[in-house]
C-alpha cells in the first residue's frame, strides 16, 4: 500500500488495509514492492505537484509487473475521482480503479485500522468532505459535502488506538471546526475533545485545519482548559488582502483575522499558531502582496507554510483573469519564506529557559541526541527538539520526558533531560 497526499488519505489507507486483510485471510503486508502480488496506490490530486507524484508512482509501480512478482495494480483515491476514464484509457498497467466516492463513507463507518506509521502518533479523521467551496479548491468536487463521523465511532476508534500504544492523537478533516453541525445541529468539537481526553493513554490531542471564522469561545475555552489538548492550532488563512480573500470565497477579511488571532493569543498566551498562505492567486497585485507581507510581519506566526497558487481545472479560480505568471508566484513564495525565517528563529529563541514535555521520535548517535517534538510541533511539517542524551541511552521512540530548553538552532530547539 502506497498512500500519497494528506493525513486524511493515510487514515483511509489504513482502513483499506484492514479491509483487505479481512477479505483475504492469510495475506500479509509488505513494504518491498519486489515481494508484492498486489499493490494499491491511494492517490492525491489536490494540486499539480500532487497529481504529478501520483502519476509517477503509478508508472513506477507498473514496472514491477515486469520485474517483480506483481500481478495486480489497483489505483484508488482523488486522482481516480478526477480522471477515472483517462487512467483506464491511458495507463494499461493499472488493473482496477476505485474512486473516493466508491469507498470513503464505508471506510469512515469502520474503526479497524492497520497502523502504517509510528503507533505513538496517530491521526483521527473526524469528518469527510467540505461545504466551503473556496474558488481555488477542488476538494468539494472530489470528496463531496461535509459529513461528520459519529462521535461514538470516533471514541471507539481512539480507544483502540490508545490500547495499541497511541499517545498523540491528531484530529484531521477538511475542516475540523464544523465537526458535528450536520449530525447534531451544533458545533461538537469541544465535546469531542473533552470525551477524547477521558481515554487512558492519550497524552496529547492536536487539532489541525481550523477555519478562522468557525473558532468560537467554546472551542477556545476547551483548548485552554483541557490539559490534554495541545496549545497549538493550525489555521489556514491563505491570504490577508480583502480583495484576494473575497475572490477566494473565504469567509474572513483582514480585520477579522487579526481580531481572531489576538483573541487566541490573549486567551492562551503560550499558543502556537500555524498557517498556510497562497502566493500568486489570480489578480494578486504588488499591492495585495505587500498587504500580505505586512500581515505576516505583524502577526508573527510561529509556524508558516507558503504555496504558489496551482491552477486546477474545474475550479472557479482557474477561469479568473489575470492569471499570475509562474515566475512571480515562486518569487513571492520565496520572499515570504525569507520574511518568515527571522520571525521563526526569534520565536524559537524565546523558548530558551522553558521546561517542556517532549515526545521522543528517534536518536542521533553521531551527536548523542534524542530527536523529539514538543506540543509546538506537528509531525513532518514543524520543528524538532534535540535533547542531549548524556549517559542516558534508555529512552525509546514514543517515550514522553521532561526537557529543559538550553538553546535554539534556527527553527529547532536544543535541550537537556531533566
C-alpha positions in Angstrom: 0.0 0.0 0.0 1.3 3.4 -1.0 -0.5 6.3 0.5 0.1 9.7 -1.1 -1.1 13.2 -0.1 -2.7 14.2 3.1 -3.1 12.6 6.5 -6.8 12.0 5.8 -5.7 9.8 2.9 -3.4 7.9 5.3 -6.3 7.1 7.6 -8.3 5.8 4.6 -5.3 3.7 3.5 -5.0 2.1 7.0 -8.7 1.2 6.9 -8.4 -0.2 3.3 -5.5 -2.4 4.5 -7.7 -3.7 7.4 -10.5 -4.5 4.9 -8.1 -6.3 2.6 -6.6 -8.4 5.4 -10.1 -9.4 6.5 -11.1 -10.2 2.9 -8.0 -12.3 2.1 -7.2 -14.3 5.3 -3.5 -15.4 5.4 -2.3 -12.5 3.3 0.5 -10.3 4.5 1.5 -6.7 4.1 5.0 -6.0 2.6 6.9 -2.7 2.3 9.0 -4.3 -0.5 7.3 -3.9 -3.9 9.5 -6.7 -5.3 7.6 -9.1 -2.9 4.1 -7.9 -3.5 1.5 -9.8 -5.5 -0.9 -6.8 -5.3 -0.1 -3.1 -4.9 -2.6 -0.4 -4.0 -1.9 3.2 -4.6 -4.1 5.7 -2.7 -3.6 8.9 -4.8 -3.8 12.6 -4.3 -4.7 15.2 -6.9 -5.2 18.4 -4.8 -2.7 20.5 -6.8 -0.4 20.0 -9.8 2.7 18.6 -8.0 0.4 16.0 -6.2 -1.0 14.8 -9.5 2.4 14.5 -10.9 3.6 12.5 -7.9 0.6 10.2 -8.2 1.1 9.6 -11.9 4.9 8.9 -11.5 4.1 6.5 -8.6 1.7 4.5 -10.8 4.2 4.3 -13.6 7.0 3.3 -11.2 4.9 0.5 -9.6 3.8 -0.6 -13.1 7.4 -1.6 -13.8 7.2 -4.2 -11.0 4.7 -6.1 -13.2 7.7 -6.7 -15.5 10.5 -7.2 -12.9 8.9 -8.5 -9.8 6.0 -10.8 -8.8 3.4 -8.1 -9.0 0.2 -9.3 -10.6 -2.3 -6.6 -9.9 -2.0 -2.8 -9.6 -5.0 -1.1 -8.0 -5.3 2.7 -8.0 -7.6 4.5 -5.6 -8.3 8.0 -4.3 -8.6 11.5 -5.6 -6.8 11.1 -8.9 -9.3 8.4 -9.8 -12.2 10.6 -8.7 -11.0 13.3 -11.2 -9.6 11.2 -14.1 -11.0 7.7 -13.9 -11.7 7.4 -17.6 -8.3 8.8 -18.6 -6.5 6.4 -16.2 -8.4 3.4 -17.7 -7.6 4.5 -21.2 -4.0 5.7 -21.0 -2.5 3.6 -18.2 -2.7 -0.1 -19.2 -0.5 -1.1 -16.3 -3.5 -0.3 -14.0 -5.8 -3.3 -13.4 -8.5 -1.7 -11.3 -9.5 1.8 -10.3 -11.7 2.8 -7.3 -12.6 6.4 -6.6 -13.2 8.2 -3.3 -17.0 8.1 -3.8 -16.8 4.3 -4.1 -15.5 3.6 -0.7 -14.9 6.6 1.7 -18.2 6.5 3.5 -17.9 2.8 4.1 -14.4 3.2 5.5 -15.5 6.1 7.8 -18.1 3.7 9.3 -15.4 1.3 10.4 -12.9 1.5 13.2 -10.3 -1.2 12.5 -7.0 0.1 11.0 -3.6 -1.3 10.2 -1.0 1.1 11.6 1.2 2.4 8.8 3.4 4.8 10.8 4.7 5.1 14.4 1.9 3.8 16.7 2.6 6.5 19.3 1.3 9.2 17.0 -1.9 8.6 15.0 -4.4 10.6 13.0 -8.1 10.6 13.7 -10.2 11.7 10.8 -13.4 13.3 12.2 -15.2 14.3 9.1 -15.2 13.9 5.3 -15.9 16.5 2.5 -16.3 20.2 2.6 -19.0 22.8 2.0 -16.8 25.9 1.9 -16.3 25.9 -1.9 -13.2 28.1 -2.0 -12.6 29.1 -5.6 -9.1 27.6 -5.8 -10.0 24.2 -4.3 -11.2 21.0 -6.0 -11.9 19.1 -2.7 -15.7 19.5 -2.6 -15.9 18.0 -6.1 -13.7 15.1 -5.1 -14.8 14.5 -1.6 -18.4 15.7 -1.5 -20.3 17.7 1.1 -19.3 17.9 4.7 -20.1 14.7 6.7 -19.1 14.3 10.4 -18.3 10.8 11.6 -20.5 9.9 14.6 -18.8 10.7 17.9 -19.3 7.1 19.3 -17.4 5.7 16.3 -14.5 8.2 16.8 -14.3 7.4 20.6 -14.2 3.7 19.9 -11.5 4.2 17.3 -9.5 6.4 19.6 -9.8 3.8 22.4 -8.5 1.1 20.1 -5.6 3.3 19.1 -4.8 4.1 22.7 -4.8 0.4 23.6 -2.3 -0.2 20.8 0.1 2.5 22.2 -1.0 5.8 20.7 -0.1 8.8 22.9 -0.6 11.6 20.5 -3.9 11.9 18.6 -4.1 14.3 15.8 -7.6 15.4 14.7 -8.0 16.0 10.9 -10.7 16.8 8.4 -11.0 19.2 5.5 -12.3 21.4 8.3 -12.3 20.3 11.9 -14.1 23.3 13.5 -17.5 22.5 11.9 -17.5 18.9 13.4 -21.0 17.8 14.4 -23.0 20.6 12.7 -24.6 18.1 10.3 -25.2 15.3 12.8 -26.1 17.2 16.0 -27.1 20.6 14.8 -24.3 22.3 16.7 -20.5 22.5 16.8 -19.5 19.5 18.8 -15.7 19.7 18.6 -15.3 20.9 22.2 -17.4 18.0 23.4 -15.4 15.5 21.3 -12.1 16.9 22.7 -13.5 16.6 26.3 -14.5 13.0 25.7 -11.3 12.0 23.9 -9.3 13.4 26.9 -11.0 10.8 29.1 -9.4 7.9 27.3 -6.5 6.5 29.3 -3.1 6.5 27.5 -3.8 9.6 25.3 -1.5 12.3 26.4 -1.7 14.9 23.6 -4.6 15.8 21.4 -3.6 18.1 18.5 -6.1 19.9 16.2 -5.4 20.7 12.5 -7.3 22.6 9.8 -9.4 25.1 11.7 -11.1 27.7 9.6 -10.7 31.0 11.5 -14.3 32.2 11.2 -15.5 29.0 12.9 -13.3 29.2 16.0 -15.7 30.2 18.8 -15.5 30.9 22.6 -16.4 27.3 23.5 -13.6 25.9 21.4 -11.1 28.4 22.8 -12.1 27.6 26.3 -11.8 23.8 25.7 -8.3 24.2 24.2 -7.3 26.5 27.2 -8.7 24.3 30.0 -8.3 20.7 28.7 -4.9 19.6 29.9 -4.5 17.0 27.1 -5.3 19.4 24.2 -2.1 20.9 22.8 -1.9 24.7 22.8 -1.4 24.5 19.1 -3.8 25.5 16.3 -3.5 25.1 12.6 -5.4 28.0 10.9 -5.1 28.0 7.1 -5.9 31.7 6.3 -4.5 31.7 2.7 -4.1 35.5 2.3 -4.7 38.8 4.1 -5.8 41.2 1.3 -9.5 41.7 1.5 -9.8 41.7 -2.3 -8.0 38.4 -2.7 -9.9 36.8 0.3 -13.2 37.8 -1.3 -12.1 36.4 -4.7 -11.1 33.2 -3.0 -14.6 33.0 -1.4 -13.0 33.0 2.0 -15.4 34.0 4.8 -13.0 36.3 6.7 -11.3 39.6 6.0 -8.0 41.0 7.3 -9.5 42.8 10.3 -11.4 39.7 11.4 -8.3 37.6 11.1 -6.3 40.0 13.2 -9.1 40.0 15.8 -9.3 36.2 15.9 -5.5 35.9 16.3 -5.4 38.4 19.1 -8.3 36.7 20.8 -6.5 33.3 20.7 -3.2 34.8 22.0 -4.9 36.7 24.7 -6.9 33.6 26.0 -4.0 31.2 25.6 -0.7 33.1 26.0 1.5 30.1 25.1 -0.5 29.0 22.0 1.5 28.2 18.8 -0.3 29.2 15.6 0.4 27.6 12.2 -0.9 28.9 9.0 -0.6 28.4 5.3 -0.6 31.1 2.6 -1.0 31.1 -1.2 1.0 33.4 -3.4 0.1 34.3 -7.0 -3.7 33.8 -6.8 -5.3 35.3 -9.9 -5.4 39.1 -9.8 -2.8 39.3 -6.9 -1.1 42.7 -7.4 2.1 44.0 -5.9 -0.2 46.0 -3.5 -2.1 42.8 -2.4 1.3 41.1 -1.8 2.5 44.0 0.3 -0.6 43.7 2.5 0.2 40.0 3.0 3.8 40.7 3.8 2.8 43.4 6.4 0.3 41.0 7.9 2.9 38.2 8.3 5.4 40.6 9.8 3.0 42.0 12.3 1.1 38.8 13.4 4.3 36.7 13.9 3.1 33.2 13.3 5.2 30.5 15.0 4.8 28.1 12.0 4.0 29.2 8.5 4.0 27.4 5.1 3.7 29.1 1.7 2.5 27.5 -1.6 2.4 29.1 -5.1 -1.2 29.1 -6.5 -1.9 26.0 -8.5 -4.4 26.4 -11.3 -6.8 23.5 -11.1 -9.3 22.7 -13.8 -12.8 22.6 -12.6 -12.4 25.4 -10.1 -13.7 28.9 -10.4 -10.3 30.4 -9.9 -8.9 28.6 -12.9 -11.1 30.8 -15.1 -10.2 34.1 -13.3 -8.1 36.8 -15.0 -5.4 37.8 -14.9 -3.5 34.7 -14.0 -0.2 35.5 -12.3 3.0 34.2 -14.1 4.6 31.2 -12.5 7.9 33.1 -12.0 6.2 35.7 -9.9 4.2 33.2 -7.9 7.5 31.5 -6.9 9.4 34.8 -6.3 6.6 35.8 -3.9 6.7 32.4 -2.2 10.5 32.8 -1.7 10.1 36.4 -0.4 7.5 35.4 2.2 9.6 32.5 3.4 12.6 34.8 3.8 10.4 37.2 5.7 9.2 34.5 8.0 12.6 32.9 8.8 13.8 35.6 11.3 10.3 35.6 12.9 10.5 31.8 13.4 14.1 32.0 14.6 13.1 34.7 17.1 10.2 32.6 18.3 12.5 29.6 18.8 15.0 31.8 20.9 12.1 32.9 23.1 11.7 29.2 24.2 15.2 29.1 25.8 14.8 28.6 29.6 11.4 26.8 29.3 10.7 23.3 30.6 8.8 21.3 28.0 7.3 17.8 27.8 8.7 16.2 24.7 7.8 13.1 22.7 10.9 11.1 21.7 10.8 10.1 18.0 14.4 8.9 17.4 18.1 9.0 18.3 21.2 10.5 16.6 24.2 8.5 17.6 26.7 11.0 16.0 25.5 13.9 18.1 24.4 11.7 21.1 21.0 13.4 21.0 17.4 12.3 21.1 15.1 13.7 18.4 11.9 14.9 19.9 8.8 17.0 19.4 7.0 19.3 21.8 3.4 20.4 21.8 4.5 23.2 19.4 5.4 20.7 16.7 3.1 18.6 14.4 4.9 15.6 12.8 6.5 16.0 9.4 5.7 19.7 9.0 7.1 21.5 12.0 10.4 21.7 14.0 12.2 19.4 16.4 13.7 19.4 19.8 17.2 17.9 20.0 17.7 16.6 23.5 21.3 15.9 24.7 21.3 12.3 25.9 24.5 12.4 28.1 24.9 8.9 29.5 21.1 8.2 29.3 20.5 5.8 26.4 17.5 4.1 27.9 14.7 6.1 26.1 12.9 4.7 23.1 10.6 6.3 20.5 7.2 7.1 22.0 8.6 7.9 25.4 7.5 11.3 26.8 10.0 13.1 29.0 10.7 16.5 30.6 13.3 18.6 28.9 14.9 22.0 29.8 15.5 24.1 26.7 19.0 25.5 26.7 19.4 26.9 23.1 17.8 27.3 19.7 19.3 26.3 16.4 17.4 28.0 13.6 13.9 26.6 13.7 14.8 23.9 16.2 15.4 23.7 19.9 18.2 22.2 21.9 17.5 20.8 25.4 18.7 18.7 28.3 16.9 15.9 30.1 15.5 17.0 33.5 
